[in-house]
Structure formats: C-alpha cells, structure tokens
C-alpha cells in the first residue's frame, strides 16, 4: 500500500481567532475557510493543516504531536516569539541528536518547531 499524510486537523475554540493566528502569525497560506462547517484548511507543501472548532473543551489544549520543519529553528523561534507566540521550550539540543523548540497556539495546542537536518 502506498500511503502518505494528506492532512492533519487540530481542534480550536474560535475559528476566526485560530485562522488569524495560523495565517497572520505563523504565515501559513490559507487554502479555504468554511465557517458554516466550523473548518479551515492551510496548504503546507504537500500536506494540508486544518483546524476545526471543537465540540467541547476536551478536544483542545493538547499536545498535538505535530512538528513543523523550518530551515533555522533559532531564527524561526526569534521571529515567532517577537510576534507573541508562547514557547513552552526554547530551542535546545535533544538527547536523540535533534534541535527543536516547542510552542502552543492560542488554544493551548502544543507543537514542535524542528529542523530536518
């Protein structure tokens, strides 16, 4: 079976607020928004990153397990921190050899900022 990730969806509380964060702060290209379905999607290379309004708070403020690759973790961290992004872990060398940072979106969903090297 030939398989690849097509999209991931993260739960949020407020669609407009989340769209503004991912589009304006993170710089993700908005593919489309469907407010009537409480859903929006961004195109990140070959993968779509989607957001959907959660049915209740049990679906938000979680560690997503999603990592975003950037060319320079330190530069991306500095740029995003200057825009007010909350980092829960600054860029640091990991025991397994990687170099990464961790941040949350306005709903408390946790993400990795990582380099592919």
Buried (B, 14 or more C-beta within 10 A) or exposed (E): EEEEEEEBEBBBBBBEEBBEBBBEBBEBEEEEBEEEEBBBBBBBEEBBBBBBBBEEEEBBBBEBEEBBBBEEBBEBBEBBBEEEBEBEBEBEEEEEEBBBBBBBBBBBBBBBBBBEE
